[in-house]
Amino acid sequence: MLIGSKNVSVMIGPYSRSHVMAAEFLGLPFLLTSEPEDDYFRKSSAVSVYPSMRIHFQIIGDLVRLKNWTSVAVLYDTNEG
């Protein structure tokens, strides 16, 4: 399926520099659903709808208080491992 042959108004998905570049080439806005891995997206028309780390930590704090937990561990992964 070719995007040009369909009625596509927006691209939505996880960050990928090649996806951002493709959206720009096609003249489409790109909504990022994951944290951008580099600053390339800042130079593009891509829009991040991924919550900031501040919001993530607020949510974790709210959950800890709601559940009356006395400790919590946050595990995460990066592309670097």
N, C-alpha and C positions, 0 to 999 in steps of 0.2 A: 504494500500500500504506500503510495506516495502522498506526502502531506499536501503538496501543491494541488493534487487532484481532489482533495476533500475540503469541506468547509470548516477549517480549523481557526479558532479565534485566539487561543492561548495554549501554551505548553505548561504543564504542571508536573513536577517531579523532583527527585533528589538532585543535589548539586553535582554537576559535571561540567567542566570547562567546555567540552565539545558540545554539550547540549545547549549551553548558553550561547555559544558561537552559532550553532544551527538556528536557534530562535532569532538571533539578531539578523542572520542572513535572510531568513524568511519574513522578517518584519513582524515577528510575534512577541508579545510579552511572555516572560518565563517566570513562573512562581516557584520559588525554591522551597522544598519541603524538608530540607536537611541543612545543617550548618555549612556554609561555604568553607571550602578548604584553603582558599587563597583569596587574594584581593582582586582577582580579575573581575568578579561579578560587580564590584563597585564601579567599574568603568563601563558597565553594560546597562541595559534597560531591565535586567533581572531584578525581581523583588523578592526578598526573603520573607516568608511567612512563618519561618521557624522561630520559636520563642528564644529570647536571649537567655544566657546562662543565669542572669539575675532572676528571671521568672522561674527557671527550673529550680533554683535554690529556694525561692519563696514557696513553691509548691511542696518541695521536700520538707521544709520547715513546718508548713501547715499540717502535713500528714503526720509528722513526728508528734506535734502537739495534740492533734486529734486522737491519735492512737495511744497517747501517753507513753511512748517509747522512751527509754533512757539512753539508747545508743542507736546509731544507724551507720551503715557502710554504703558508700556509693561506688559502684564498679562501672568503669567505662572503657571504651576501646577507641583507638585512633588508627589512622592508616599506617602509622609508624609501628604499631603493635603495642 
